[in-house]
Structure formats: structure tokens, C-alpha cells
């Protein structure tokens, strides 16, 4: 990754490089990132549907596809239902999918984008700490089967990731702790400085 001096975004270098936008007001930024699109599909969980009124994409047609919360939404049945909706609404290779939610939502949205017409663009808007540091980064997408998690999937990088830290204020203590575990794992695997920054901290600080 290459960091910009102001840390407003981070470039992820992959087969198709993309920007992770940090600490942004997500809705206006989403509008600016979709200016050249005719249709945008918003995939979000039922519990996140309250955010939809904040999306003002007057320049294109917006479709909202709600899915079940959590891992229940990350299934072949749900994916097939989304493919049917994309077909019904006439989505082409120039259109866009946006996944707004936790890791299960962005995993599913990315997989649907990867598989629709052999791959269309998508944007991840993770709303959990685990999603911000892991699930929405790296291009891993997938769904569960009846026997195990993430057995079916594809590598399909988003064209952008929008990380608005205000989402973290709504997380339960348990969900925040789960995300923090991913942060600590990154410290052990990649950058020990992360561990030094976290040393002596607690969930309430």
C-alpha cells in the first residue's frame, strides 16, 4: 500500500488498484464516486435500511436490495435472488453495486458483482470495525454453503472502499471487540507498531 501524506486515503495496489477513503462523510463521497454511472444497486442488511435516505444520487437510478442480517444473508439463495433483481432492472457492465454493512454484506455484494456479467464494478462501505480492517479490504468475496463458510467465492477488488469512522459509534461492545481482534492480528502479522499503539488501551478508551 502507498499512503498519501494527509492520510485521507490509502492506495491498495492490486491487479486493479483502488483507494480506501478514510474518515470521510460517506454519503457525499459515494455521490462523487458514482457520477459516471447510470444505475446503482445498494445491497444492505435489513437493519441498515435506515441509512438509505441519506443516499442522494440524483444523477442516476438507485435500486435498494435489502438482504437478511448477518451470515443468513450470505447464501446462494440470497445471491440468486440478487442476480434475478439485477436482470429484471437491466444492470449492464457499466453499472455499479454498492455494499453497505458488515463483513457478510460486503462479502456478498462483492461476490454478486464478481459473478454478474463476469464481473462489474462495486464499492464497499463497511460499517463494522472488522469490515473496515479485514472483510472489505483485499478483494476477497464469497458466500456460504450449507456445510461451511466461504467455500464459494472469487477475488474481485472493489473500485473504492469508503471508511467513515462514525459508523463505529453504533457498534455493540462485542462487535467492536471482534473488530479489534482483527486489528491485533494485523499487528502480529504485518506491523508491530499497531501493538505498541494499542498497549495499555481498553475497550472504553
N, CA, C and O of each residue as an XYZ file, in Angstrom:
820
protein
N       0.832     -1.194      0.000
C       0.000      0.000      0.000
C       0.879      1.261      0.000
O       1.961      1.256      0.587
N       0.421      2.339     -0.654
C       1.132      3.600     -0.642
C       0.266      4.639      0.030
O      -0.872      4.856     -0.386
N       0.773      5.280      1.049
C      -0.015      6.224      1.823
C       0.171      7.642      1.304
O       1.282      8.058      0.975
N      -0.918      8.364      1.236
C      -0.837      9.777      0.916
C      -0.424     10.545      2.157
O      -0.611     10.087      3.285
N       0.144     11.728      1.927
C       0.707     12.479      3.047
C      -0.347     12.878      4.067
O      -0.067     12.874      5.265
N      -1.547     13.222      3.627
C      -2.586     13.663      4.548
C      -3.383     12.498      5.121
O      -4.261     12.708      5.958
N      -3.096     11.283      4.689
C      -3.781     10.103      5.188
C      -5.289     10.161      4.959
O      -6.058      9.538      5.691
N      -5.719     10.932      3.910
C      -7.139     10.950      3.588
C      -7.544      9.699      2.837
O      -8.717      9.324      2.814
N      -6.569      9.059      2.226
C      -6.846      7.812      1.529
C      -5.577      6.984      1.429
O      -4.463      7.493      1.555
N      -5.775      5.707      1.203
C      -4.667      4.773      1.036
C      -4.874      4.043     -0.279
O      -5.968      3.553     -0.559
N      -3.832      3.971     -1.078
C      -3.925      3.217     -2.321
C      -3.582      1.758     -2.064
O      -2.516      1.440     -1.536
N      -4.485      0.889     -2.437
C      -4.233     -0.546     -2.355
C      -3.768     -1.007     -3.730
O      -4.505     -0.918     -4.712
N      -2.562     -1.490     -3.782
C      -2.015     -1.950     -5.056
C      -2.388     -3.412     -5.266
O      -1.977     -4.295     -4.514
N      -3.160     -3.634     -6.285
C      -3.609     -4.978     -6.634
C      -3.637     -5.064     -8.151
O      -3.152     -4.164     -8.837
N      -4.207     -6.150     -8.679
C      -4.337     -6.260    -10.133
C      -5.090     -5.062    -10.683
O      -4.763     -4.550    -11.754
N      -6.109     -4.615     -9.939
C      -6.786     -3.347    -10.202
C      -6.679     -2.520     -8.930
O      -7.416     -2.753     -7.972
N      -5.756     -1.545     -8.915
C      -5.546     -0.743     -7.713
C      -6.788      0.101     -7.419
O      -7.543      0.463     -8.322
N      -6.979      0.403     -6.130
C      -8.134      1.195     -5.726
C      -7.801      1.975     -4.467
O      -6.804      1.700     -3.799
N      -8.639      2.945     -4.150
C      -8.436      3.808     -2.998
C      -9.344      3.399     -1.845
O     -10.525      3.109     -2.034
N      -8.768      3.383     -0.648
C      -9.540      3.264      0.584
C      -9.627      4.667      1.169
O      -8.622      5.218      1.617
N     -10.813      5.242      1.166
C     -11.022      6.606      1.644
C     -11.318      6.569      3.139
O     -12.217      5.852      3.581
N     -10.560      7.342      3.916
C     -10.606      7.257      5.372
C     -11.294      8.458      6.004
O     -11.101      9.601      5.591
N     -12.117      8.161      7.035
C     -12.722      9.200      7.859
C     -13.438     10.250      7.017
O     -13.258     11.452      7.213
N     -14.235      9.788      6.096
C     -14.968     10.669      5.204
C     -16.449     10.654      5.575
O     -16.939      9.715      6.203
N     -17.149     11.712      5.175
C     -18.606     11.705      5.252
C     -19.074     10.850      4.083
O     -19.049     11.302      2.938
N     -19.497      9.637      4.353
C     -19.610      8.610      3.318
C     -20.624      8.928      2.227
O     -20.384      8.620      1.060
N     -21.750      9.537      2.582
C     -22.812      9.724      1.591
C     -22.412     10.692      0.470
O     -22.579     10.346     -0.699
N     -21.892     11.892      0.774
C     -21.445     12.772     -0.317
C     -20.304     12.171     -1.131
O     -20.234     12.363     -2.345
N     -19.414     11.446     -0.463
C     -18.312     10.816     -1.189
C     -18.837      9.751     -2.146
O     -18.352      9.625     -3.270
N     -19.833      8.982     -1.695
C     -20.432      7.980     -2.572
C     -21.041      8.643     -3.799
O     -20.941      8.121     -4.909
N     -21.667      9.783     -3.597
C     -22.252     10.501     -4.735
C     -21.179     10.871     -5.751
O     -21.376     10.689     -6.952
N     -20.046     11.389     -5.281
C     -18.986     11.807     -6.201
C     -18.359     10.624     -6.928
O     -17.884     10.770     -8.054
N     -18.353      9.456     -6.293
C     -17.741      8.275     -6.898
C     -18.660      7.566     -7.892
O     -18.240      6.632     -8.575
N     -19.900      8.009     -7.970
C     -20.861      7.342     -8.864
C     -21.367      8.260     -9.970
O     -22.372      7.954    -10.612
N     -20.695      9.367    -10.200
C     -21.195     10.364    -11.144
C     -21.297      9.841    -12.572
O     -22.130     10.321    -13.340
N     -20.475      8.875    -12.942
C     -20.490      8.371    -14.319
C     -21.307      7.088    -14.470
O     -21.148      6.361    -15.451
N     -22.175      6.811    -13.507
C     -22.984      5.583    -13.555
C     -24.439      5.896    -13.883
O     -24.976      6.928    -13.480
N     -25.060      4.987    -14.620
C     -26.482      5.133    -14.920
C     -27.361      4.478    -13.862
O     -28.425      4.994    -13.519
N     -26.901      3.321    -13.342
C     -27.666      2.588    -12.339
C     -26.744      2.150    -11.214
O     -25.604      1.746    -11.445
N     -27.255      2.238     -9.993
C     -26.507      1.807     -8.810
C     -27.414      0.932     -7.958
O     -28.533      1.321     -7.626
N     -26.922     -0.254     -7.606
C     -27.655     -1.153     -6.712
C     -27.046     -1.073     -5.322
O     -25.853     -1.323     -5.149
N     -27.854     -0.729     -4.337
C     -27.407     -0.672     -2.947
C     -27.810     -1.971     -2.260
O     -28.999     -2.241     -2.084
N     -26.828     -2.771     -1.875
C     -27.080     -4.003     -1.125
C     -26.757     -3.733      0.337
O     -25.618     -3.409      0.674
N     -27.745     -3.864      1.196
C     -27.532     -3.621      2.627
C     -28.430     -4.555      3.421
O     -29.413     -5.081      2.900
N     -28.085     -4.756      4.679
C     -28.891     -5.624      5.535
C     -30.166     -4.907      5.958
O     -30.262     -3.682      5.884
N     -31.128     -5.680      6.394
C     -32.399     -5.113      6.847
C     -32.189     -4.092      7.960
O     -32.872     -3.070      8.012
N     -31.232     -4.378      8.857
C     -31.006     -3.479      9.989
C     -30.328     -2.182      9.574
O     -30.293     -1.228     10.352
N     -29.784     -2.132      8.352
C     -29.093     -0.931      7.883
C     -29.946     -0.089      6.947
O     -29.467      0.909      6.409
N     -31.207     -0.475      6.741
C     -32.010      0.224      5.743
C     -32.300      1.673      6.131
O     -32.710      2.470      5.288
N     -32.089      2.016      7.402
C     -32.327      3.397      7.828
C     -31.339      4.369      7.190
O     -31.601      5.571      7.140
N     -30.196      3.858      6.697
C     -29.199      4.754      6.105
C     -29.569      5.137      4.681
O     -29.014      6.094      4.141
N     -30.484      4.419      4.070
C     -30.779      4.638      2.657
C     -31.247      6.066      2.360
O     -30.831      6.624      1.345
N     -32.096      6.690      3.200
C     -32.486      8.069      2.898
C     -31.319      9.047      2.822
O     -31.451     10.112      2.219
N     -30.176      8.705      3.423
C     -29.012      9.597      3.373
C     -28.334      9.578      2.012
O     -27.507     10.441      1.718
N     -28.677      8.599      1.180
C     -28.040      8.465     -0.128
C     -28.778      9.331     -1.139
O     -29.950      9.095     -1.434
N     -28.085     10.333     -1.666
C     -28.686     11.251     -2.629
C     -27.923     11.145     -3.947
O     -26.966     11.880     -4.186
N     -28.359     10.229     -4.785
C     -27.712     10.025     -6.081
C     -28.683     10.449     -7.178
O     -29.241      9.616     -7.892
N     -28.871     11.760     -7.294
C     -29.876     12.280     -8.220
C     -29.463     12.111     -9.678
O     -30.292     12.244    -10.578
N     -28.200     11.822     -9.911
C     -27.690     11.720    -11.273
C     -27.908     10.337    -11.887
O     -27.645     10.141    -13.074
N     -28.385      9.379    -11.094
C     -28.560      8.019    -11.612
C     -29.779      7.371    -10.956
O     -30.372      7.926    -10.030
N     -30.136      6.202    -11.448
C     -31.248      5.449    -10.869
C     -30.705      4.517     -9.800
O     -29.779      3.745    -10.049
N     -31.285      4.593     -8.605
C     -30.807      3.805     -7.468
C     -31.824      2.716     -7.138
O     -33.026      2.971     -7.052
N     -31.317      1.502     -6.957
C     -32.141      0.367     -6.555
C     -31.634     -0.131     -5.205
O     -30.432     -0.313     -5.014
N     -32.554     -0.349     -4.277
C     -32.170     -0.852     -2.957
C     -32.567     -2.311     -2.843
O     -33.740     -2.663     -2.973
N     -31.575     -3.153     -2.597
C     -31.811     -4.579     -2.439
C     -31.486     -4.995     -1.002
O     -30.333     -5.314     -0.713
N     -32.460     -5.001     -0.101
C     -32.189     -5.426      1.281
C     -31.993     -6.934      1.364
O     -32.620     -7.696      0.627
N     -31.118     -7.351      2.266
C     -30.858     -8.780      2.477
C     -30.967     -9.080      3.966
O     -30.908     -8.159      4.780
N     -31.126    -10.354      4.343
C     -31.190    -10.706      5.770
C     -29.911    -10.303      6.504
O     -28.838    -10.222      5.906
N     -30.039    -10.058      7.787
C     -28.894     -9.660      8.599
C     -27.904    -10.808      8.773
O     -28.284    -11.979      8.765
N     -26.627    -10.454      8.929
C     -25.593    -11.419      9.300
C     -25.343    -12.493      8.260
O     -25.574    -12.297      7.067
N     -24.860    -13.646      8.745
C     -24.489    -14.745      7.860
C     -25.684    -15.325      7.105
O     -25.508    -15.980      6.077
N     -26.898    -15.090      7.605
C     -28.094    -15.594      6.918
C     -28.240    -14.988      5.526
O     -28.838    -15.598      4.638
N     -27.697    -13.795      5.338
C     -27.787    -13.154      4.036
C     -26.712    -13.572      3.060
O     -26.759    -13.216      1.882
N     -25.751    -14.319      3.540
C     -24.574    -14.673      2.734
C     -24.727    -16.089      2.181
O     -23.936    -16.978      2.493
N     -25.751    -16.282      1.360
C     -26.068    -17.627      0.873
C     -26.302    -17.620     -0.629
O     -26.494    -16.568     -1.239
N     -26.284    -18.815     -1.215
C     -26.539    -18.948     -2.648
C     -27.963    -18.529     -2.991
O     -28.210    -17.970     -4.059
N     -28.897    -18.799     -2.085
C     -30.291    -18.422     -2.325
C     -30.423    -16.905     -2.416
O     -31.085    -16.386     -3.315
N     -29.793    -16.199     -1.483
C     -29.846    -14.735     -1.499
C     -29.126    -14.192     -2.730
O     -29.619    -13.274     -3.386
N     -27.957    -14.761     -3.047
C     -27.213    -14.320     -4.232
C     -28.039    -14.504     -5.500
O     -28.070    -13.623     -6.359
N     -28.711    -15.653     -5.617
C     -29.539    -15.913     -6.796
C     -30.686    -14.909     -6.898
O     -31.046    -14.470     -7.990
N     -31.249    -14.555     -5.752
C     -32.304    -13.551     -5.751
C     -31.807    -12.199     -6.233
O     -32.520    -11.481     -6.935
N     -30.578    -11.853     -5.855
C     -29.992    -10.587     -6.299
C     -29.693    -10.616     -7.796
O     -29.889     -9.616     -8.486
N     -29.220    -11.755     -8.302
C     -28.997    -11.865     -9.752
C     -30.291    -11.643    -10.514
O     -30.304    -10.975    -11.548
N     -31.388    -12.206     -9.998
C     -32.682    -12.028    -10.659
C     -33.091    -10.553    -10.665
O     -33.623    -10.053    -11.657
N     -32.838     -9.866     -9.555
C     -33.182     -8.443     -9.485
C     -32.328     -7.626    -10.449
O     -32.834     -6.722    -11.113
N     -31.041     -7.940    -10.528
C     -30.166     -7.224    -11.456
C     -30.624     -7.427    -12.902
O     -30.585     -6.500    -13.711
N     -31.054     -8.638    -13.215
C     -31.558     -8.917    -14.567
C     -32.855     -8.155    -14.825
O     -33.028     -7.547    -15.881
N     -33.748     -8.195    -13.865
C     -35.040     -7.514    -14.015
C     -34.852     -6.013    -14.197
O     -35.565     -5.383    -14.978
N     -33.883     -5.440    -13.471
C     -33.665     -3.996    -13.514
C     -32.678     -3.571    -14.602
O     -32.358     -2.388    -14.721
N     -32.200     -4.520    -15.388
C     -31.401     -4.189    -16.563
C     -29.990     -3.715    -16.295
O     -29.487     -2.833    -16.990
N     -29.344     -4.294    -15.289
C     -27.974     -3.874    -14.977
C     -26.994     -4.400    -16.026
O     -27.019     -5.576    -16.389
N     -26.131     -3.499    -16.504
C     -25.131     -3.829    -17.512
C     -23.736     -3.728    -16.903
O     -23.587     -3.433    -15.717
N     -22.724     -3.973    -17.717
C     -21.345     -3.948    -17.230
C     -20.885     -2.550    -16.837
O     -19.867     -2.412    -16.158
N     -21.600     -1.521    -17.242
C     -21.205     -0.156    -16.888
C     -21.859      0.323    -15.597
O     -21.565      1.422    -15.127
N     -22.743     -0.490    -15.020
C     -23.434     -0.103    -13.794
C     -22.641     -0.545    -12.565
O     -21.569     -1.135    -12.700
N     -23.155     -0.266    -11.383
C     -22.366     -0.381    -10.157
C     -23.179     -1.004     -9.034
O     -24.384     -0.782     -8.921
N     -22.496     -1.791     -8.203
C     -23.072     -2.331     -6.971
C     -22.360     -1.695     -5.785
O     -21.142     -1.520     -5.809
N     -23.117     -1.351     -4.751
C     -22.554     -0.808     -3.512
C     -23.013     -1.684     -2.353
O     -24.211     -1.901     -2.172
N     -22.064     -2.186     -1.572
C     -22.388     -2.966     -0.385
C     -22.202     -2.133      0.862
O     -21.097     -1.664      1.134
N     -23.272     -1.939      1.632
C     -23.221     -1.142      2.861
C     -23.572     -2.040      4.032
O     -24.709     -2.498      4.141
N     -22.610     -2.297      4.908
C     -22.875     -3.146      6.063
C     -21.620     -3.797      6.582
O     -20.507     -3.375      6.267
N     -21.806     -4.830      7.381
C     -20.689     -5.567      7.946
C     -20.048     -6.493      6.931
O     -20.345     -6.435      5.737
N     -19.161     -7.351      7.424
C     -18.406     -8.215      6.535
C     -19.255     -9.141      5.695
O     -18.926     -9.397      4.537
N     -20.351     -9.655      6.258
C     -21.220    -10.551      5.491
C     -21.830     -9.830      4.298
O     -21.952    -10.402      3.215
N     -22.210     -8.579      4.498
C     -22.818     -7.802      3.412
C     -21.805     -7.509      2.313
O     -22.097     -7.707      1.134
N     -20.613     -7.037      2.687
C     -19.626     -6.712      1.659
C     -19.108     -7.971      0.959
O     -18.802     -7.931     -0.233
N     -19.007     -9.086      1.688
C     -18.630    -10.352      1.043
C     -19.636    -10.725     -0.042
O     -19.260    -11.082     -1.159
N     -20.917    -10.637      0.305
C     -21.972    -10.996     -0.644
C     -22.029    -10.015     -1.805
O     -22.103    -10.426     -2.963
N     -21.995     -8.719     -1.504
C     -22.077     -7.709     -2.562
C     -20.924     -7.860     -3.549
O     -21.118     -7.758     -4.760
N     -19.728     -8.104     -3.027
C     -18.580     -8.288     -3.899
C     -18.697     -9.533     -4.753
O     -18.308     -9.529     -5.921
N     -19.238    -10.611     -4.169
C     -19.404    -11.850     -4.928
C     -20.443    -11.683     -6.031
O     -20.246    -12.154     -7.152
N     -21.536    -11.020     -5.716
C     -22.559    -10.775     -6.736
C     -21.977     -9.917     -7.862
O     -22.245    -10.165     -9.037
N     -21.181     -8.908     -7.500
C     -20.537     -8.075     -8.520
C     -19.559     -8.889     -9.363
O     -19.482     -8.707    -10.578
N     -18.814     -9.785     -8.719
C     -17.833    -10.605     -9.433
C     -18.489    -11.555    -10.421
O     -17.928    -11.844    -11.478
N     -19.663    -12.035    -10.085
C     -20.315    -13.069    -10.885
C     -21.310    -12.518    -11.903
O     -21.658    -13.208    -12.862
N     -21.772    -11.282    -11.704
C     -22.745    -10.728    -12.632
C     -22.040    -10.273    -13.912
O     -21.133     -9.443    -13.859
N     -22.452    -10.808    -15.049
C     -21.855    -10.473    -16.351
C     -20.337    -10.646    -16.333
O     -19.610     -9.891    -16.978
N     -19.871    -11.644    -15.590
C     -18.444    -11.972    -15.441
C     -17.645    -10.856    -14.768
O     -16.423    -10.787    -14.896
N     -18.352     -9.987    -14.051
C     -17.659     -9.001    -13.237
C     -18.021     -7.568    -13.564
O     -17.706     -7.074    -14.646
N     -18.692     -6.889    -12.617
C     -18.938     -5.455    -12.749
C     -18.346     -4.759    -11.526
O     -17.996     -5.403    -10.537
N     -18.241     -3.437    -11.609
C     -17.624     -2.661    -10.535
C     -18.503     -2.650     -9.287
O     -19.727     -2.768     -9.354
N     -17.827     -2.503     -8.144
C     -18.562     -2.372     -6.890
C     -17.770     -1.519     -5.920
O     -16.554     -1.381     -6.049
N     -18.461     -0.950     -4.951
C     -17.874     -0.132     -3.888
C     -18.282     -0.727     -2.553
O     -19.438     -1.103     -2.360
N     -17.332     -0.813     -1.631
C     -17.600     -1.319     -0.280
C     -17.699     -0.156      0.698
O     -16.837      0.722      0.729
N     -18.761     -0.163      1.494
C     -18.924      0.803      2.586
C     -19.092     -0.007      3.869
O     -20.220     -0.249      4.299
N     -17.986     -0.430      4.488
C     -18.076     -1.255      5.694
C     -18.547     -0.435      6.889
O     -18.142      0.714      7.066
N     -19.407     -1.037      7.704
C     -19.963     -0.323      8.859
C     -19.521     -0.923     10.186
O     -19.963     -0.470     11.242
N     -18.658     -1.933     10.153
C     -18.123     -2.535     11.375
C     -16.604     -2.434     11.353
O     -16.000     -2.292     10.290
N     -15.994     -2.506     12.527
C     -14.538     -2.430     12.591
C     -13.900     -3.609     11.874
O     -12.907     -3.441     11.167
N     -14.463     -4.809     12.050
C     -13.930     -5.982     11.357
C     -14.004     -5.804      9.845
O     -13.088     -6.199      9.123
N     -15.084     -5.217      9.372
C     -15.208     -4.965      7.945
C     -14.207     -3.950      7.447
O     -13.682     -4.080      6.341
N     -13.937     -2.933      8.259
C     -13.023     -1.869      7.857
C     -11.575     -2.333      7.764
O     -10.823     -1.862      6.910
N     -11.184     -3.251      8.638
C      -9.774     -3.663      8.660
C      -9.529     -4.991      7.964
O      -8.378     -5.372      7.748
N     -10.605     -5.709      7.606
C     -10.395     -7.037      7.034
C     -11.341     -7.342      5.878
O     -10.902     -7.424      4.731
N     -12.619     -7.509      6.158
C     -13.540     -8.083      5.173
C     -13.640     -7.266      3.890
O     -13.709     -7.839      2.802
N     -13.651     -5.930      3.998
C     -13.843     -5.098      2.810
C     -12.537     -4.789      2.087
O     -12.550     -4.189      1.013
N     -11.419     -5.193      2.666
C     -10.104     -4.889      2.098
C      -9.501     -6.166      1.507
O      -9.550     -7.225      2.133
N      -8.942     -6.067      0.323
C      -8.210     -7.203     -0.230
C      -8.885     -7.916     -1.373
O      -8.247     -8.705     -2.070
N     -10.177     -7.655     -1.585
C     -10.834     -8.228     -2.755
C     -11.392     -9.622     -2.580
O     -11.862    -10.220     -3.548
N     -11.353    -10.167     -1.353
C     -11.944    -11.488     -1.132
C     -13.461    -11.360     -1.018
O     -13.966    -10.593     -0.198
N     -14.176    -12.106     -1.836
C     -15.636    -12.101     -1.785
C     -16.124    -13.542     -1.710
O     -15.389    -14.466     -2.060
N     -17.350    -13.738     -1.260
C     -17.820    -15.115     -1.206
C     -19.144    -15.274     -0.492
O     -19.689    -14.340      0.096
N     -19.643    -16.506     -0.569
C     -20.872    -16.883      0.118
C     -20.648    -18.216      0.824
O     -19.672    -18.921      0.568
N     -21.573    -18.539      1.713
C     -21.505    -19.800      2.448
C     -22.292    -20.892      1.721
O     -23.156    -20.605      0.893
N     -21.978    -22.140      2.043
C     -22.797    -23.266      1.607
C     -23.529    -23.818      2.825
O     -23.400    -23.278      3.923
N     -24.283    -24.873      2.641
C     -24.996    -25.481      3.765
C     -24.051    -26.158      4.749
O     -24.429    -26.422      5.890
N     -22.829    -26.441      4.318
C     -21.902    -27.194      5.169
C     -20.778    -26.361      5.761
O     -20.226    -26.731      6.797
N     -20.425    -25.244      5.132
C     -19.282    -24.473      5.637
C     -19.332    -23.044      5.108
O     -20.075    -22.736      4.177
N     -18.524    -22.178      5.724
C     -18.473    -20.770      5.351
C     -17.433    -20.541      4.255
O     -16.380    -21.177      4.228
N     -17.756    -19.625      3.367
C     -16.807    -19.098      2.375
C     -16.224    -20.150      1.434
O     -15.100    -19.995      0.956
N     -16.976    -21.221      1.164
C     -16.469    -22.233      0.237
C     -16.597    -21.793     -1.223
O     -15.874    -22.290     -2.087
N     -17.503    -20.875     -1.494
C     -17.709    -20.389     -2.855
C     -17.372    -18.904     -2.881
O     -17.919    -18.129     -2.096
N     -16.479    -18.505     -3.773
C     -16.107    -17.105     -3.791
C     -15.209    -16.753     -4.953
O     -14.942    -17.574     -5.830
N     -14.746    -15.510     -4.944
C     -13.876    -15.013     -6.006
C     -13.071    -13.848     -5.460
O     -13.480    -13.187     -4.505
N     -11.920    -13.604     -6.075
C     -11.168    -12.394     -5.789
C     -11.622    -11.328     -6.783
O     -11.421    -11.460     -7.990
N     -12.233    -10.278     -6.259
C     -12.777     -9.216     -7.112
C     -12.690     -7.907     -6.334
O     -13.568     -7.597     -5.529
N     -11.639     -7.149     -6.576
C     -11.404     -5.921     -5.807
C     -12.473     -4.876     -6.094
O     -12.938     -4.755     -7.228
N     -12.864     -4.122     -5.076
C     -13.778     -3.003     -5.309
C     -13.055     -1.882     -6.049
O     -11.825     -1.854     -6.096
N     -13.815     -0.967     -6.622
C     -13.195      0.208     -7.232
C     -12.889      1.257     -6.177
O     -12.107      2.175     -6.422
N     -13.500      1.127     -5.003
C     -13.226      2.033     -3.886
C     -13.803      1.433     -2.608
O     -14.752      0.649     -2.639
N     -13.204      1.822     -1.483
C     -13.731      1.490     -0.158
C     -13.893      2.802      0.598
O     -12.975      3.621      0.625
N     -15.046      3.003      1.206
C     -15.305      4.219      1.985
C     -15.403      3.840      3.452
O     -16.318      3.122      3.856
N     -14.458      4.324      4.247
C     -14.449      4.038      5.680
C     -14.782      5.321      6.435
O     -13.957      6.229      6.535
N     -15.984      5.381      6.957
C     -16.435      6.505      7.779
C     -16.459      6.023      9.225
O     -17.289      5.191      9.593
N     -15.553      6.543     10.038
C     -15.404      6.035     11.402
C     -16.605      6.345     12.292
O     -16.709      5.805     13.394
N     -17.507      7.201     11.834
C     -18.702      7.467     12.644
C     -19.564      6.222     12.794
O     -20.327      6.111     13.754
N     -19.451      5.282     11.854
C     -20.200      4.036     11.984
C     -19.850      3.310     13.280
O     -20.691      2.616     13.852
N     -18.624      3.467     13.738
C     -18.169      2.708     14.908
C     -18.928      3.088     16.177
O     -18.989      2.304     17.125
N     -19.503      4.286     16.197
C     -20.224      4.738     17.388
C     -21.477      3.909     17.657
O     -21.983      3.886     18.779
N     -21.969      3.237     16.636
C     -23.204      2.462     16.799
C     -22.947      0.991     17.112
O     -23.896      0.231     17.308
N     -21.676      0.574     17.163
C     -21.363     -0.836     17.385
C     -21.547     -1.232     18.841
O     -21.309     -0.438     19.751
N     -21.971     -2.462     19.044
C     -22.011     -3.008     20.400
C     -20.586     -3.265     20.876
O     -19.655     -3.331     20.072
N     -20.427     -3.406     22.174
C     -19.111     -3.697     22.735
C     -18.553     -4.995     22.141
O     -17.360     -5.094     21.855
N     -19.420     -5.976     21.963
C     -18.980     -7.261     21.412
C     -18.472     -7.114     19.980
O     -17.415     -7.644     19.639
N     -19.222     -6.395     19.141
C     -18.813     -6.231     17.749
C     -17.525     -5.420     17.634
O     -16.674     -5.710     16.793
N     -17.387     -4.404     18.483
C     -16.157     -3.615     18.452
C     -14.964     -4.468     18.874
O     -13.886     -4.372     18.287
N     -15.162     -5.306     19.897
C     -14.081     -6.185     20.356
C     -13.680     -7.176     19.269
O     -12.499     -7.483     19.106
N     -14.671     -7.678     18.524
C     -14.373     -8.609     17.432
C     -13.519     -7.933     16.369
O     -12.593     -8.540     15.832
N     -13.827     -6.691     16.069
C     -13.024     -5.953     15.100
C     -11.640     -5.643     15.618
O     -10.661     -5.678     14.872
N     -11.564     -5.338     16.905
C     -10.262     -5.043     17.499
C      -9.355     -6.267     17.461
O      -8.138     -6.134     17.337
N      -9.935     -7.444     17.565
C      -9.143     -8.675     17.449
C      -8.490     -8.767     16.074
O      -7.357     -9.233     15.955
N      -9.199     -8.326     15.033
C      -8.616     -8.310     13.691
C      -7.481     -7.295     13.604
O      -6.476     -7.535     12.935
N      -7.645     -6.161     14.281
C      -6.579     -5.154     14.304
C      -5.326     -5.722     14.959
O      -4.218     -5.552     14.451
N      -5.509     -6.399     16.093
C      -4.377     -7.005     16.801
C      -3.703     -8.059     15.925
O      -2.477     -8.161     15.899
N      -4.499     -8.832     15.217
C      -3.934     -9.846     14.318
C      -3.059     -9.199     13.250
O      -2.003     -9.730     12.904
N      -3.495     -8.054     12.728
C      -2.676     -7.333     11.745
C      -1.348     -6.900     12.353
O      -0.317     -6.894     11.681
N      -1.387     -6.536     13.640
C      -0.156     -6.145     14.313
C       0.840     -7.280     14.407
O       2.038     -7.078     14.209
N       0.354     -8.472     14.708
C       1.241     -9.634     14.809
C       1.763    -10.071     13.439
O       2.910    -10.499     13.313
N       0.919     -9.961     12.424
C       1.292    -10.470     11.106
C       2.137     -9.476     10.319
O       3.082     -9.866      9.633
N       1.798     -8.182     10.418
C       2.366     -7.218      9.478
C       3.153     -6.083     10.117
O       4.271     -5.790      9.692
N       2.582     -5.440     11.135
C       3.181     -4.198     11.637
C       3.111     -4.153     13.154
O       2.052     -3.853     13.704
N       4.219     -4.446     13.855
C       4.225     -4.438     15.323
C       3.887     -3.078     15.927
O       3.514     -3.000     17.098
N       4.012     -2.007     15.144
C       3.683     -0.688     15.671
C       2.226     -0.621     16.120
O       1.884      0.113     17.048
N       1.375     -1.392     15.454
C      -0.036     -1.438     15.844
C      -0.176     -1.909     17.283
O      -0.989     -1.378     18.040
N       0.614     -2.903     17.658
C       0.550     -3.445     19.016
C       1.011     -2.415     20.035
O       0.439     -2.317     21.120
N       2.041     -1.646     19.695
C       2.516     -0.603     20.606
C       1.454      0.477     20.800
O       1.288      0.996     21.903
N       0.734      0.814     19.726
C      -0.315      1.824     19.828
C      -1.476      1.358     20.702
O      -2.129      2.165     21.364
N      -1.727      0.051     20.699
C      -2.842     -0.497     21.470
C      -2.469     -0.840     22.902
O      -3.347     -1.025     23.745
N      -1.186     -0.927     23.182
C      -0.741     -1.345     24.511
C      -1.259     -0.391     25.589
O      -1.118      0.827     25.475
N      -1.848     -0.951     26.618
C      -2.366     -0.155     27.723
C      -3.751      0.408     27.490
O      -4.318      1.036     28.384
N      -4.316      0.196     26.296
C      -5.659      0.687     25.994
C      -6.698     -0.346     26.420
O      -6.376     -1.514     26.636
N      -7.937      0.095     26.536
C      -9.033     -0.831     26.803
C     -10.223     -0.451     25.933
O     -10.192      0.573     25.251
N     -11.256     -1.256     25.951
C     -12.390     -1.035     25.060
C     -13.097      0.285     25.322
O     -13.734      0.835     24.424
N     -12.995      0.792     26.528
C     -13.701      2.021     26.869
C     -12.913      3.275     26.523
O     -13.431      4.387     26.633
N     -11.651      3.100     26.102
C     -10.840      4.268     25.767
C     -10.749      4.457     24.266
O     -10.102      5.395     23.800
